[in-house]
Amino acid sequence: MATTTTPDGIAISFTDHGGDGPAVLFSHGFLMNRSMFDEQVDAFGADYRCITWDERGFGETRAEGPFTYWDSADDAVAVLDACGVDRAVFVGMSQGGFLSLRAALAHPDRVAGVVLIDSQAGVDDAEAIAGYEGMLHVLGQGSDEERAGVFQVVSGMILGDETVAAQWIPVWDALDREQLVLAGGALLGRDDVTGRLGEISCPVLGIHGTADQAIDISEGVATVAGVSDGRGVVPIEGAAHAPNMTHPAPVNAALASFLAEVA
């Protein structure tokens, strides 16, 4: 594990897994941390330089105030700078995809390609945002029992796998309440970049669970269709919102094909 400090004073924690191959930067989803990509690092570490990192509010990286996914895109580039990497393929799950799209817009020379795992360019509708705001309120101010109830609901949405959920719920229980509120502000307050997708010139692949309740696969399809070099969306049958953990074999197969073409 290493850290790098951003211009606004955030200490970003990351792991450069090493190797001489093309660089791949893995960006995790909300509530998660860099370890959610362990299966991918194991699969690709011999041929690619895999870099994983903790985004603001999660893992070993603390948020010091409100932030946006544009800030997170800058954080990702700061990690590449710390690793001495000029360009990388950005692989992002959910919010990791949100920041990866913004990195492709703000730092196109640093992004060799983007893989969106259950992500989108748009924003949630008003009803969904209201529901998430209620959950976030409980996570920030609710009792331990109320928080446990929210985590049970969220585990079904994100993972849909009781075995994997049993590994992550204790991690979520330990999350700092203030950090969750700050990270939740970035999630729920994000801007819609759909209208800018045509500016993204690098190749973009989608990988999406067909049973995703958080972001429907149609949103992933629309996002990839909006860029100039979309490589389609690979459906992961029966998977929920985090197929790279629950269905690693088909996800890794799709990643392998894309990386062989663009990395």
C-alpha positions in Angstrom: 0.0 0.0 0.0 1.1 3.5 -0.8 -0.3 7.0 -0.6 -0.2 10.2 -2.7 -1.5 13.6 -1.7 -3.7 15.6 -4.0 -3.4 19.4 -4.5 -6.4 19.8 -2.1 -4.7 17.8 0.6 -6.4 14.4 0.3 -4.1 11.4 1.0 -5.2 8.8 -1.6 -4.3 5.2 -0.7 -3.5 2.8 -3.5 -1.7 -0.4 -4.4 0.5 -0.7 -7.5 0.7 -4.4 -8.0 3.7 -4.0 -10.4 4.7 -5.6 -13.6 5.9 -4.3 -17.0 2.6 -4.8 -18.9 0.1 -2.1 -19.9 -1.5 -0.3 -16.9 -5.0 -0.9 -15.8 -6.6 1.3 -13.1 -9.4 -0.3 -11.2 -11.9 2.1 -9.5 -14.4 0.6 -7.0 -18.1 1.3 -6.3 -19.9 3.0 -3.5 -19.5 1.3 -0.1 -16.7 -0.8 -1.5 -12.9 -0.5 -1.5 -9.9 -1.5 -3.7 -10.2 -5.2 -2.5 -13.4 -5.7 -4.6 -11.1 -6.2 -7.6 -9.0 -9.0 -6.0 -10.3 -11.5 -8.5 -9.3 -9.2 -11.4 -5.8 -8.5 -10.0 -5.3 -12.3 -9.6 -6.4 -12.9 -13.2 -4.5 -10.1 -14.9 -1.5 -9.3 -12.7 0.9 -11.5 -14.7 0.2 -9.6 -18.0 -0.8 -6.1 -16.9 0.2 -3.6 -14.4 -2.8 -3.6 -12.1 -3.4 -0.6 -9.9 -6.2 -0.4 -7.3 -7.1 2.5 -5.1 -9.4 3.6 -2.4 -11.7 6.5 -3.4 -12.6 9.3 -1.0 -14.6 8.1 2.0 -13.8 4.5 1.7 -11.0 2.1 2.6 -7.9 4.0 3.7 -8.8 7.2 1.9 -10.6 9.9 3.9 -12.7 12.7 2.5 -12.0 16.0 4.2 -15.1 17.8 2.9 -17.6 17.7 0.1 -16.4 16.6 -3.3 -17.5 15.6 -6.8 -16.7 12.8 -9.2 -14.7 15.3 -11.2 -12.5 15.6 -8.1 -12.4 11.8 -8.0 -11.3 11.8 -11.7 -8.4 14.1 -10.7 -7.6 11.7 -7.8 -7.4 8.8 -10.3 -4.9 10.7 -12.4 -2.9 11.6 -9.3 -2.6 7.9 -8.6 -1.2 7.4 -12.1 1.2 10.2 -11.5 2.4 8.6 -8.3 2.9 5.3 -10.2 4.8 7.0 -13.0 2.1 5.9 -15.5 1.3 8.0 -18.5 -1.8 6.2 -19.7 -4.0 3.4 -18.4 -7.2 1.6 -19.2 -9.8 2.7 -16.6 -12.0 -0.1 -15.2 -14.7 1.3 -13.0 -17.6 -0.4 -11.2 -20.7 1.9 -10.6 -19.3 5.1 -9.1 -15.9 4.0 -10.3 -17.4 4.2 -13.8 -18.8 7.6 -13.0 -15.3 8.9 -12.3 -13.8 7.0 -15.2 -16.1 8.8 -17.7 -15.1 12.1 -16.2 -11.5 11.2 -16.4 -11.9 10.5 -20.1 -13.4 13.9 -20.5 -11.1 15.9 -18.3 -7.8 14.0 -19.0 -8.2 12.3 -22.4 -4.5 11.9 -22.9 -4.3 9.7 -19.7 -7.1 7.3 -20.6 -6.4 4.5 -23.1 -9.8 3.0 -22.7 -12.8 2.7 -20.3 -14.6 -0.4 -19.0 -17.9 0.4 -17.3 -19.1 -2.3 -14.9 -22.7 -1.6 -14.1 -22.4 2.1 -14.6 -23.9 4.9 -16.6 -23.5 8.5 -17.7 -26.9 9.7 -16.4 -28.4 10.3 -13.0 -31.1 8.5 -11.0 -34.7 9.7 -11.3 -36.3 11.8 -8.5 -38.0 8.8 -6.8 -34.8 6.8 -6.7 -32.8 9.7 -5.3 -35.4 10.3 -2.6 -35.1 6.6 -1.6 -31.3 6.8 -1.6 -31.4 10.0 0.5 -33.5 8.1 3.1 -31.0 5.3 3.2 -28.1 7.8 3.5 -29.9 9.5 6.4 -30.1 6.2 8.2 -26.5 5.4 7.5 -25.4 8.8 8.9 -27.8 9.2 11.8 -29.7 6.0 12.4 -29.3 3.5 15.1 -27.0 0.5 14.6 -30.1 -1.7 14.1 -31.5 0.7 11.5 -28.1 0.7 9.7 -28.0 -3.1 9.7 -31.4 -3.1 8.0 -30.2 -0.8 5.3 -27.1 -2.8 4.7 -29.2 -6.0 4.3 -31.2 -4.2 1.6 -28.1 -2.8 -0.1 -26.4 -6.2 -0.1 -29.3 -7.6 -2.1 -29.1 -4.7 -4.6 -25.3 -4.6 -5.0 -24.4 -8.2 -4.5 -27.4 -10.5 -4.7 -25.2 -13.3 -3.2 -25.4 -14.2 0.5 -21.9 -15.6 0.6 -20.3 -12.5 -0.8 -22.6 -10.3 1.3 -21.4 -12.0 4.5 -17.9 -10.8 3.7 -18.9 -7.2 3.1 -21.5 -6.4 5.7 -19.0 -6.3 8.5 -16.9 -3.9 6.4 -19.9 -1.6 5.9 -20.8 -1.8 9.6 -17.3 -0.3 10.4 -17.6 2.6 7.9 -17.4 6.1 9.4 -20.8 7.8 9.4 -19.4 11.2 8.4 -17.4 9.7 5.6 -20.5 7.9 4.3 -22.4 11.2 4.2 -19.7 13.0 2.3 -19.3 10.1 -0.2 -23.1 9.9 -0.5 -23.2 13.6 -1.4 -21.0 13.0 -4.4 -23.1 10.0 -5.4 -26.5 11.7 -5.2 -25.4 15.1 -6.4 -23.5 14.0 -9.4 -24.1 15.8 -12.7 -25.4 14.2 -15.9 -22.6 13.8 -18.5 -24.8 12.1 -21.1 -24.6 15.1 -23.4 -20.8 15.0 -23.4 -20.4 11.3 -24.3 -19.6 12.2 -27.9 -16.5 14.0 -26.7 -15.0 10.7 -25.4 -12.8 9.3 -28.1 -11.2 6.3 -26.4 -12.7 2.8 -26.7 -15.4 2.1 -24.1 -16.8 -1.3 -23.2 -19.8 -2.0 -20.9 -20.1 -5.1 -18.7 -23.5 -5.3 -16.9 -25.5 -7.7 -14.7 -28.9 -8.5 -16.2 -30.4 -8.6 -12.7 -29.0 -5.2 -11.6 -31.6 -3.3 -9.6 -29.5 -0.2 -9.0 -28.7 0.7 -12.6 -30.7 -1.1 -15.3 -28.7 -2.6 -18.1 -30.5 -0.4 -20.6 -28.7 2.6 -19.0 -25.3 0.9 -19.6 -26.3 0.2 -23.2 -27.3 3.8 -23.8 -24.1 5.1 -22.3 -21.8 3.0 -24.4 -23.9 3.8 -27.5 -23.3 7.5 -26.9 -19.5 7.4 -27.2 -17.6 7.6 -30.5 -15.9 4.2 -30.1 -18.3 2.1 -28.1 -17.5 -1.6 -28.0 -20.9 -2.8 -26.9 -22.2 -4.2 -23.5 -21.5 -7.7 -22.3 -24.5 -8.9 -20.3 -23.7 -11.0 -17.3 -26.7 -13.3 -16.9 -28.2 -13.3 -13.4 -25.7 -10.9 -11.9 -26.6 -8.0 -9.7 -24.7 -4.7 -9.4 -21.2 -6.0 -8.8 -20.7 -8.9 -11.2 -16.9 -8.7 -11.0 -17.2 -10.2 -7.5 -20.2 -12.5 -7.9 -19.5 -13.7 -11.5 -15.8 -13.1 -12.0 -15.3 -15.7 -14.8 -17.5 -14.1 -17.5 -16.4 -10.6 -16.4 -12.8 -11.5 -16.7 -13.3 -13.1 -20.1 -14.9 -9.8 -21.3 -12.1 -7.8 -19.8 -9.4 -10.0 -21.3 -10.8 -9.5 -24.8 -11.0 -5.7 -24.4 -7.6 -5.4 -22.9 -6.0 -7.5 -25.7 -7.5 -5.0 -28.2 -6.8 -1.6 -26.6 -4.1 -1.8 -23.8 
